[in-house]
Each structure stands twice: as C-alpha cells, then as structure tokens.
Amino acid sequence: MIYPDNFEIKVGFDRVRRQVEDLCTTSAAKQKASNEGFSTSAAELSRRLGLADEVRSLIVMEGGFPAGEFVDIDAVTAKARVEGAFLETEEIRTLHTALAAVGEVTEFVMSRPVAVCPLLRAMSEGVEHFPEITGHIEAMIDRFGKVRDGASAELHDIRRTIRSKEGDVAKRMQRILSQAQSAGIVDADATLSIRDGRAVIPVAAGNKRKLPGFIHDESGSGKTFYIEPVEIVEINNELKELEYAERREIIRILTAFTERLRPDLDGIDAAGVYLAQMDFVRAKARWAATNGAAKPIISDDGRLILRQARHPLLAQTLAREKKEIVPLDVSLSPTERIIVVSGPNAGGKSVCLKTMALLQYMLQCGFLIPALENSEMPLFESLFIDIGDEQSIDNDLSTYSSHLLNMKAMLAGANERSMVFIDEFGSGTEPVMGGAIAESVLERFVERRAYGAITTHYSNIKYFASNHTGVANGAMAFDVAAIRPLFRLIQGEPGSSFAVEIARKIGLPEEIIRAAADKAGSDHISLEKQLRDIARDRRYWETKREKIRATDRHVEQLEADYAERLAAIKAERTEIMKAAKAEAKNLVTEANKQIESTIKVIRESQAEKELTRLARREIDDFRETLETPTLPAADPEKEARMDAEMERILRRQQNRAKRKAEEKTKAATEKAEKAAGNAATPPKPPKPLVAPGAKVRLKGQETVGEVTEVKGAKSTVAFGQILSTVATERLEVISAGEYKAATRPTAPRTKVDGAVAERRLQFSPRVDVRGLRPGEAIEAVEGFIDNALMIGVNEVTILHGKGTGALKAEIRRYLRSIPAVAGAVDDHADRGGAGITVVTFKQ
C-alpha cells in the first residue's frame, strides 16, 4: 500500500521517472518506464536492480555498450501480419535498424563472461536477430530508402529503359529549343522548365501557335506559355507508363518480401520486446551512472543502513550552482525502528525525510539509488508519508485536519512491514495538545513495530524518543559559532531549534529575546542550553578529529613516499655498483692490453731510446685516463640522493683499479726495457711485398701498422702514434679490411646502458587501456609511466576512450600523484579530444 496517491509527487519520484523516460529512445521503453511500479518481491526487485546494475557497470567500467538509438517495430510487425498488405521501404528500413541493434546488443552481452553479467546473458539467451533478413534488406534497399535496381531483373530493365528515354527526351528538347531560338519563336536566353513533371519550353504569348504542342501552364501575367512539343508528348507518355510499371514491380517486390517475413513475425516481435526492455534497462543504467547511483544490499534482517545517501534532484540543483551536497548517513534496525529528527528550521530535516522516502520507493520500483553500494535496505509492504500542507477549501480541511486524516490512515495500516514518514509531527494546532496527540500516535507506531522517520520541534517527542525502546533521536548539525546549519544528521541525540541564536542573527531586539526566555521558563531554557552545549562540543571534537585524520593521512603519504624513494635509491645503488664494477674491469682489461702492446713495440724496436720515450709517453697518457674513469651519467637530483657510503665505495673501487693498472704498467715497462737491452737479432733481407704504404702485421701477433719507409733489411712502421724500426722479415702484408678491423676503436658500454637502450628501442609512447577495468588500467599506466621516465621521453599519450569519464578520472588522479609529471591534458579534438590524455614530464 502506498499512501497517499500523490506519494511520488511528494518525494519527487515523478521527476526521476520522467528523467529516465527521456533517456529511453523507443516509445515502448518510455511506456515501461511510466508503468514501472512498486514491488514487494525480493526476487523480482533483485532481477530489476541486477539488470540495471550490470549495464551500469558495463557502461562505466568497460565502455563500448551499444549507445545508438533503438526503434519501435510493433507497428511494423502489426502491419505485416495483415494478409495482402506490404511494408513500405521506410518501414523495412526501421525493421532493419531494429534487428541490427538486437544483433549488436546480444553479441556484446554474450561476449562477456557469465560472472560479469549473468542476468543480461540470461535475458539475451535465445534472442534471434535474423541476420538473413537484415542481409536481404541490405541487398534490396539502399541507404537512401530506395529499392535497388538489382532487386529484380524486371526492375533493372524498366529503370534502364526509363533512363534511356529520359536521355532521348533531353536531347530532343534541347534540339527543339535551339531550333525555336533560331527561328525567333523563343527568346535567345530561354531555358527548359518543368511543369506537372514534364519538360516544357517557355514561349511568348504571340508565338504560342508557332510551336506545335501541349500547353501545360502560363505565367501570372499571361505573357508566357509553357508548351510541351508534340513530338515529345508521346515519349513522355511512354515514360509515364514505365513509371507505373516501375511502381508495380516495386510493390510486387515489397509484397514478396513481406510474405516471406510473416513466418518469422513472432520471433521478430520477441526481438522487439527484448529491444524495448534493453532500452529501458539502459536508460536506468545511464541515469544511475550520471547520478552516482548503485545497487544496495536487500537486507532480510530488518536493518536499514543508508551510507552517503543523496537526494538526486537536490544534488542536480546544487551541481548546476557549482555546490556540493552533504550526503546522509542513517541507520535503523529491529531494535531502533523509528528515528525522530530535530533541529533548526532550514537545517535539512525535511530533506533528510524526503531522501529516505524517495530512496526506499526507488528501490522498490527497481531503480538504483544514489548511495554507496554497501547500503542495506529492507523491503516494506506499505509506505506512508505526511509532508506539506494538504488543506483544501473544497473538502473543508484545515492544515491540522489534513494531518489528522493522514495519521488515521497510517494507524489503520501500520505494522512491522510498513514505514511512515511524517514531517513536522504534531504541528498545525495548539502546541500542548498537538504535542500530546503526536506523542500518543508515536506510541502506537512503536507498539505496532512500524519503521519510521519523523521530524519535529516538540520537546515531549524528543523526551519520548530518549526514554522508549525502539525510537532514537537524531539532530541536524548546526555551527553555533557561525550560526549556520551544516545539513548533516547526527544520530543518537536530540537537536536544538536554536531559536534564540537565529533571532539574534536576524537582528531581533535583545529585550524581546530576554522576555521570550523569561516566558519560556528556566527549565526550557536550560534544556536548550544543554542541547546547544552538546552541539558546540560535538562540533569542536569533530573538528579535532578531522585534523587528526588529515595529519594521519599526511603521515601515511609521507611514509609511502619515503619508502618509494628508499626503494628507488637502493635499486639505483645496485645498478651503479654493477656499472662501477664493470667499468673497473674494463679499465684493467684496457690497461693490460696497452701494456702488452707497449712491450711488443719496445722489444721489436730493440729498445731505441726515442721509441722507448714515446712508448712511455703513451703509457703516461693512458694513465691519465685512469684519473677520470667513465661512469654512468646520473641525474643531478639522483646524485644528490646518494649518501656518503656510496661515494666512499665508488672512490675505493676507482683507486684500487688505478693502482693495479699503474703497478702492471710500471712492471711491464721495466721488464720490456731490460729484455730489449739484451736483444740483438741480426736482420734478414726484406720480402719484396713489403713497401711504403703497405698494411702489415707482426708475425704471430695481433699488432698492425703501416710501412712508412723500407731501408735494406729493416722497415719503419707506424704502430698507432709510435714509429718503430722492425726487421722486414718479421712483417706480413695484410688487407685494408683486416687493418681497419684491427684498428677500429671500441668503447666499453655498461650493462645499464645496454638495458636502457634495449628498452628505448622497444618503447612505444602510446598506451591503449580501453576495455580494461580501473585497477587493470592503473596498473598498465603505472608500468608505462615508469618506462617513460626511465628512458627519458618528454611526452606520452594514454588512450582511455570517452565513455562516462570514470576511467579518465581515475587515470588523471593517479597521474597527479606522480611528482615527475608536469601536466595531463586532453588531446586535440582532431586527434581524439577527451578520449586521449597527453602526459608531459618535468625537465
């Protein structure tokens, strides 16, 4: 039972229903939205709410749900059922649009896992979209709604003949016009015209008999006649007959198609019903996504818990004014079934009442509610509301009389499966008796275990709620210091009307306020003072609690940041250690090679003093390179984070490598000089192949050089920057390719450089997260941003699609948490606009 009859208007559900109707694209879906009624069946409501919630999740989380307009086909199928009737081309196009939409929706739904949308899959199971019919329509009718020439061979021949004769008519008319102009019958600037669908020639009235033909029209002044030449009349008559033949053939084609359609009309009707139902469900889901609505838990233990509940109409109004709504948190249970809300005027008591009534009614009509999805709501058999002024001159009802009639109806139907909503309980008459009657009515509600939400200013009602089981007080929060309502419900304590404070704020004389306090009595003033003190203290401690929570959140964020930075420093330290070790190893290897090369040169040059001096200089130059070893380049900010221990380790490794290289170089040089001083190998005759400019290699060694001069049995060879005199017989000529390969410089690369280079080659500056859930999308974006920062790119793009904007908002929120991100904006409209986010990094 719903009382009164205008319950929907009182709570605003009629406007919510109209908003959903406006989102429907078919008349059948609009009718469903208009007829969607109150239900007490848990199974039925679970089905309605589940369907809407599954579509809402697909729209918000995945995107891609068919968003085009659906069409009605009930009139089309009704006409097709009539024997002898045929569908016109526009009706056939409507049928094609509907069947194509059914196919698109069922394909989308059935491609999703059962766990994602079980109700939608069950609803779509077995729905036929008749692809052979849509294919036949596409072959028969073009996109402009015209029957194609190829629909039948006869139609093709007729239209080909029509086009031929139309071309013949055009040629003859142009020839006749030219002849008439040459004869002076028609003006030189005259052109062909159309009258009654026929091509005619404009002729002056005085010359109308000079051009044989049929007069179709004359100008308004009567000076010009429009004549169809006689030799064209017969051809035009033939064209007219061909047009009739064309229409008859088209009707035959459409009739044949309609007859072919009749055996499948029941299935097509079922597809139309499915499309209308899906249109209605989609409209509810779209409304829910726009208004932040969700599917609550239908409780079976009598608990009613609304978390972050909002009146959707009020939220829409405030959003247009760029204001935020204060959400409502309230709970009832089998032990506390009724809440008595008190507080100042314009403090939000009535909004609280309407929000609870509207959301309960929306739930039991199968609409998702604007509250958190962990809200819990039971199902009631009856809802009663008494709000507003119902006085009527016609029925001789005063305001209070209308309230009493409402109380009578509520008492008649109140039980443990009903819920009552009463605004300004007991008002409208003398306060003492009005309060007493209201208290008695409330007592009956408690006895009958009815649920309810009641607003009042009466102290006796507050006392009753404090002293009776099953009833709880609730106060609308008020900022005593600023003298303004906070529109937040505080459950568990009564509220003050703050009449004295509001009177002072609006400037009522102080003597009147004092006189009113004296008249009210010390007991009432004391009670109001205590309520004000409670409100003030609560406000103070709530402010403190919020500050503590904010501090905790800040500390947690700092802890997370420091942990992340420490992890990054440790990882960077590990990489630098690896790079330093690899660099030191390379330095030692290069030193050994240089020493071996120098020893060979000294030996082969028989320790000539000048060459020995040059060799020592080359070793000294190489030693200088050890003073500044090449290490991986580091970002200045990263270098600043390296602690003293890391610097000490690096210096120790560098010094150790330098000492080893110097010791090996010194020992090798001394050994080479000593060996060279004792060497006295007699020269052998040079081979004829060794000549100035030849590329040569010392036999049995890897050292290569270029011959600059040949003197007898000895040759002067340039080994790098060192000139050495070597026995010609110890040289072997090599090719230019071998020489180039042996002298090609090699630069050591660290493992870190190689890994970064490989990652740079594989990196793409664009990532596509469409179709992913928010958690999966954020994980993909996180790895993508990490790679971008590692290889040092300046800008990347993230393709997330438009949809409802929820996925984009989550990604933008994550990007704002990254210090290295300089900005995240929509791409240019020509390249995707709001569907793509362009991310730039700080330089």
Secondary structure as UniProt FT lines:
FT   STRAND          2..3
FT   TURN            5..6
FT   HELIX           7..11
FT   HELIX           13..23
FT   HELIX           27..35
FT   HELIX           42..57
FT   HELIX           58..62
FT   HELIX           74..80
FT   TURN            83..84
FT   HELIX           89..110
FT   TURN            114..116
FT   HELIX           118..124
FT   TURN            125..126
FT   HELIX           131..140
FT   TURN            143..144
FT   HELIX           149..151
FT   HELIX           153..182
FT   TURN            183..184
FT   TURN            188..189
FT   STRAND          193..195
FT   TURN            196..197
FT   STRAND          198..204
FT   HELIX           205..210
FT   STRAND          213..218
FT   TURN            220..221
FT   STRAND          224..229
FT   HELIX           230..261
FT   HELIX           262..264
FT   HELIX           265..291
FT   STRAND          297..298
FT   STRAND          304..309
FT   HELIX           312..320
FT   TURN            321..322
FT   STRAND          328..333
FT   TURN            334..335
FT   STRAND          336..342
FT   TURN            345..346
FT   HELIX           349..364
FT   TURN            365..366
FT   TURN            373..374
FT   STRAND          376..377
FT   STRAND          382..386
FT   TURN            393..396
FT   HELIX           399..413
FT   TURN            416..417
FT   STRAND          418..422
FT   TURN            425..426
FT   HELIX           431..447
FT   TURN            448..449
FT   STRAND          451..455
FT   HELIX           459..467
FT   STRAND          470..479
FT   TURN            480..483
FT   STRAND          484..491
FT   HELIX           499..505
FT   TURN            506..507
FT   HELIX           510..520
FT   HELIX           522..604
FT   TURN            605..607
FT   HELIX           609..627
FT   HELIX           636..641
FT   HELIX           644..678
FT   TURN            688..689
FT   TURN            692..693
FT   STRAND          695..698
FT   TURN            699..700
FT   STRAND          704..711
FT   TURN            712..713
FT   STRAND          714..719
FT   TURN            720..721
FT   STRAND          722..727
FT   HELIX           728..730
FT   STRAND          731..733
FT   HELIX           736..743
FT   HELIX           751..762
FT   STRAND          766..768
FT   TURN            770..771
FT   HELIX           774..791
FT   STRAND          795..799
FT   TURN            803..804
FT   HELIX           806..816
FT   TURN            819..820
FT   STRAND          821..826
FT   HELIX           829..831
FT   HELIX           833..835
FT   STRAND          836..841
//
